[in-house]
Amino acid sequence: MAAKNHATLEDLYRVPGGKAETVDGEVKFMSPTGDLPSSAAGEVFVSLRGHSARTGRGRAYTENAAVVVNLPNRRSFSPDVAWYVGGRKAWRLLRRWGFGGMGCRCTAR
């Protein structure tokens, strides 16, 4: 049996549009969200953007901002909303957030 090649972060740069993450060594495409999750993510983004403006710290991102993480079975994460305090990346993936960074997924129940 041939060894399986694991997807790299560079593979994410080649994904044509859409939202994707690396999970268990594979590029996984994410489904679009619907009414309630998108609305909730919008509210969280507006709040985080306001916080950044008031404090002069960090930047708020909407979905499709991929973040490099070091989690079991996962090397990237593309939350619905993210807040990041690191330097600008000029079209590169945001590097793992440390203190002051967060991401969230909004789902309807």
Secondary structure, DSSP 8 states (H G I E B T S, - for coil): --------HHHHHT--SS-EEEETTEEEE-----HHHHHHHHHHHHHHHHHHHHHS--EEEETT--EEEEETTEEEE--SEEEE-S---SSS-B----TT-EEE-----
